[in-house]
Amino acid sequence: VWAYRFERPQGPVWVVWNEDGSLHLPGRPATKVWVRLPWQAAGAQITDTPTLPGQSLPERISQSTREHTLSVALGATPVFIEEAGAK
């Protein structure tokens, strides 16, 4: 699992993905792994990287944390995670 944190004026963003060493061809689903990340905010905004033909906008989901932990499914394509809610 790879994770990079970038500081921005509107707050940090994490870019996270799972590199499993396999070749993932277009149109074939990649295996995802669930990871638990330490997370101080009440929630997170998770944005996927668009990968489907004709897809121009990324899919975004809001997710709550539990006991300062964020659970997220990671594949070979990076996701962008931002803090949401009060700390």
C-alpha positions as MATLAB code, in Angstrom:
seq = 'VWAYRFERPQGPVWVVWNEDGSLHLPGRPATKVWVRLPWQAAGAQITDTPTLPGQSLPERISQSTREHTLSVALGATPVFIEEAGAK';
ca = [
       0.000    0.000    0.000;
       1.324    3.396   -1.005;
       0.226    6.657    0.608;
       1.359   10.230    0.058;
       0.130   13.302    1.930;
       0.010   16.681    0.202;
      -0.600   19.968    2.020;
      -2.960   22.442    0.334;
      -4.485   25.748    1.470;
      -7.889   24.010    1.864;
      -6.377   21.162    3.905;
      -4.354   17.998    3.366;
      -5.156   15.339    0.779;
      -3.852   11.776    0.825;
      -3.248    9.854   -2.406;
      -3.466    6.125   -1.611;
      -3.421    2.890   -3.648;
      -2.480   -0.769   -3.437;
       0.304   -2.042   -5.671;
      -0.067   -5.819   -5.793;
       2.526   -6.507   -8.484;
      -0.039   -7.752  -11.022;
      -0.833   -6.431  -14.484;
      -4.395   -5.051  -14.584;
      -5.765   -4.762  -18.113;
      -8.621   -2.370  -19.011;
     -12.063   -3.853  -18.513;
     -10.900   -6.438  -15.983;
     -11.682   -5.801  -12.331;
      -8.646   -5.373  -10.124;
      -8.531   -7.021   -6.742;
      -9.114   -4.600   -3.898;
      -7.826   -4.867   -0.343;
      -9.417   -3.283    2.706;
      -7.107   -1.190    4.845;
      -7.668    0.672    8.083;
      -6.016    4.067    8.319;
      -5.582    6.142   11.483;
      -7.893    9.142   11.022;
      -8.546   12.031   13.399;
     -11.377   13.746   11.502;
     -15.015   12.696   11.949;
     -15.194   11.599    8.326;
     -13.566   11.566    4.930;
     -14.354   12.484    1.338;
     -12.994    9.741   -0.951;
     -12.578   10.493   -4.666;
     -11.785    7.757   -7.197;
      -9.638    8.278  -10.280;
     -11.860    8.027  -13.399;
     -10.843    4.943  -15.404;
     -13.882    3.955  -17.492;
     -14.293    4.990  -21.144;
     -16.506    8.071  -21.344;
     -16.221    8.768  -17.607;
     -15.336   12.434  -17.210;
     -16.131   12.960  -13.533;
     -14.736   11.006  -10.599;
     -16.962    9.137   -8.183;
     -17.007   10.718   -4.715;
     -18.242    9.177   -1.508;
     -18.438   10.466    2.040;
     -17.515    8.071    4.793;
     -17.627    8.299    8.567;
     -14.815    7.148   10.790;
     -15.078    4.806   13.720;
     -12.788    5.038   16.743;
     -10.364    7.304   14.835;
     -10.037    4.723   12.029;
     -10.996    5.033    8.363;
     -11.658    1.792    6.468;
     -11.219    2.016    2.704;
     -10.953   -0.457   -0.191;
      -7.843    0.116   -2.284;
      -7.007   -1.103   -5.757;
      -4.250   -0.320   -8.247;
      -5.806    3.064   -9.157;
      -5.150    5.919   -6.704;
      -7.917    7.382   -4.569;
      -7.806   10.861   -3.048;
      -8.847   11.162    0.587;
      -9.700   14.452    2.275;
     -10.815   15.203    5.824;
     -14.510   15.886    6.348;
     -16.353   16.887    9.494;
     -15.017   18.165   12.774;
     -11.863   16.743   14.299;
];
